[in-house]
């Protein structure tokens, strides 16, 4: 019951992030929205693993989080280099 409610709230949050991703006025706004959406998806994967009783799927969430972290770090480096010019 609680897991279903949490999944619904996460889905609504992802929808808001997608809207922000589409209309975000600047590139950093869009990157933050994408980062938050992926973080919420990792949370949804964790909840689904908890609900299904299959902890092996947590590896997917961990890999997704690591890839998103690398993407965010690369974007931050891009913004820093762009600011120096």
Residue frames relative to the residue before (quaternion, step in Angstrom):
aa qw qx qy qz dx dy dz
X 1.0000 0.0000 0.0000 0.0000 0.00 0.00 0.00
X 0.7099 0.4315 -0.2623 0.4909 3.57 0.81 -0.97
X 0.6315 0.5367 -0.3384 0.4458 3.59 1.01 -0.76
X 0.6437 0.5165 -0.3265 0.4608 3.59 0.99 -0.76
X 0.6472 0.5089 -0.3139 0.4729 3.58 0.99 -0.83
X 0.6514 0.5063 -0.3139 0.4699 3.57 0.98 -0.81
X 0.6458 0.5129 -0.3245 0.4632 3.60 1.00 -0.77
X 0.6271 0.5206 -0.3364 0.4718 3.59 1.04 -0.71
X 0.6641 0.4940 -0.3063 0.4703 3.59 0.94 -0.85
X 0.6361 0.5112 -0.3293 0.4750 3.58 1.02 -0.74
X 0.6411 0.5215 -0.3265 0.4587 3.59 0.97 -0.79
X 0.6481 0.4995 -0.3178 0.4790 3.59 0.99 -0.77
X 0.6487 0.5165 -0.3158 0.4612 3.57 1.01 -0.78
X 0.6347 0.5130 -0.3262 0.4770 3.58 1.03 -0.77
X 0.6252 0.5362 -0.3393 0.4544 3.59 1.02 -0.76
X 0.6496 0.4974 -0.3128 0.4825 3.59 0.98 -0.81
X 0.6424 0.5186 -0.3219 0.4634 3.60 1.02 -0.77
X 0.6405 0.5143 -0.3281 0.4665 3.58 1.01 -0.76
X 0.6205 0.5219 -0.3410 0.4757 3.58 1.04 -0.72
X 0.6652 0.4880 -0.2991 0.4794 3.57 0.94 -0.88
X 0.6189 0.5432 -0.3348 0.4580 3.55 1.09 -0.71
X 0.6877 0.4870 -0.2786 0.4607 3.58 1.01 -0.79
X 0.8095 0.2925 -0.1435 0.4883 3.60 0.88 -0.87
X 0.3594 0.7685 -0.4779 0.2277 3.59 1.25 -0.16
X 0.4323 -0.7465 0.4301 0.2662 3.60 -0.58 1.05
X 0.7937 0.2119 -0.1282 0.5556 3.61 1.04 -0.59
X 0.6579 -0.5209 0.3796 0.3895 3.53 -1.29 0.35
X 0.6471 0.5025 -0.3513 0.4531 3.67 0.87 -0.69
X 0.6028 0.5466 -0.3618 0.4549 3.61 1.06 -0.65
X 0.6731 0.4971 -0.2945 0.4617 3.55 0.95 -0.86
X 0.6484 0.5114 -0.3245 0.4612 3.58 1.00 -0.77
X 0.6444 0.5063 -0.3218 0.4742 3.59 0.98 -0.78
X 0.6420 0.5124 -0.3232 0.4699 3.59 0.99 -0.78
X 0.6534 0.5001 -0.3133 0.4741 3.58 0.98 -0.79
X 0.6367 0.5272 -0.3192 0.4635 3.57 0.99 -0.83
X 0.6684 0.4887 -0.2979 0.4750 3.57 0.93 -0.87
X 0.6384 0.5260 -0.3305 0.4545 3.60 0.97 -0.80
X 0.6658 0.4808 -0.3076 0.4806 3.59 0.95 -0.81
X 0.6247 0.5273 -0.3381 0.4662 3.59 1.00 -0.73
X 0.6508 0.4973 -0.3104 0.4825 3.57 1.00 -0.78
X 0.6328 0.5203 -0.3315 0.4680 3.59 1.04 -0.70
X 0.6161 0.5204 -0.3425 0.4820 3.59 1.05 -0.69
X 0.6414 0.5111 -0.3175 0.4761 3.59 1.02 -0.76
X 0.6432 0.5108 -0.3168 0.4744 3.57 1.02 -0.77
X 0.6251 0.5209 -0.3373 0.4734 3.59 1.01 -0.74
X 0.6491 0.5123 -0.3191 0.4631 3.57 0.96 -0.84
X 0.6589 0.4990 -0.3113 0.4690 3.59 0.96 -0.80
X 0.6516 0.5065 -0.3158 0.4681 3.57 0.98 -0.78
X 0.6269 0.5185 -0.3329 0.4768 3.59 1.07 -0.70
X 0.6422 0.5186 -0.3125 0.4700 3.56 1.01 -0.81
X 0.6824 0.4935 -0.2803 0.4607 3.54 0.93 -0.93
X 0.7292 0.4200 -0.2370 0.4856 3.59 0.95 -0.85
X 0.3878 -0.7361 0.4729 0.2900 3.58 1.20 -0.39
X 0.5672 0.5708 -0.3853 0.4516 3.58 1.16 0.60
X 0.1538 -0.8385 0.5167 0.0787 3.60 0.10 1.24
X 0.5162 0.6550 -0.4261 0.3507 3.61 1.18 -0.23
X 0.6260 0.5486 -0.3424 0.4358 3.59 1.14 -0.50
X 0.4866 0.6628 -0.4362 0.3657 3.60 1.22 -0.16
X 0.5425 0.6171 -0.3975 0.4084 3.57 1.18 -0.49
X 0.6141 0.5463 -0.3420 0.4554 3.58 1.04 -0.76
X 0.6695 0.4985 -0.2943 0.4656 3.58 0.93 -0.89
X 0.6515 0.5130 -0.3145 0.4620 3.57 0.97 -0.82
X 0.6594 0.4947 -0.3096 0.4739 3.59 0.92 -0.86
X 0.6407 0.5226 -0.3206 0.4622 3.58 0.98 -0.83
X 0.6574 0.5052 -0.3067 0.4675 3.59 0.97 -0.83
X 0.6579 0.5059 -0.3134 0.4616 3.59 0.98 -0.79
X 0.6449 0.5082 -0.3223 0.4712 3.58 0.97 -0.81
X 0.6658 0.4947 -0.3095 0.4650 3.59 0.94 -0.83
X 0.6126 0.5397 -0.3521 0.4576 3.59 1.06 -0.69
X 0.6586 0.5005 -0.3103 0.4684 3.58 0.93 -0.85
X 0.6416 0.5241 -0.3159 0.4625 3.57 1.03 -0.77
X 0.6616 0.4969 -0.3013 0.4738 3.57 0.96 -0.83
X 0.6451 0.5083 -0.3188 0.4731 3.58 1.01 -0.80
X 0.6455 0.5087 -0.3207 0.4707 3.60 0.99 -0.78
X 0.6525 0.5044 -0.3204 0.4659 3.57 0.97 -0.78
X 0.6348 0.5236 -0.3335 0.4601 3.59 0.99 -0.77
X 0.6405 0.5075 -0.3231 0.4774 3.57 1.03 -0.75
X 0.6225 0.5361 -0.3287 0.4658 3.59 1.04 -0.76
X 0.6643 0.4946 -0.3012 0.4725 3.60 0.90 -0.90
X 0.6469 0.5200 -0.3216 0.4557 3.59 0.99 -0.81
X 0.6690 0.4839 -0.3016 0.4768 3.60 0.92 -0.84
X 0.6448 0.5260 -0.3151 0.4563 3.56 1.04 -0.78
X 0.6517 0.5228 -0.3107 0.4532 3.58 1.07 -0.72
X 0.6217 0.5634 -0.3417 0.4234 3.60 1.10 -0.58
X 0.6422 0.5526 -0.3247 0.4204 3.59 1.10 -0.59
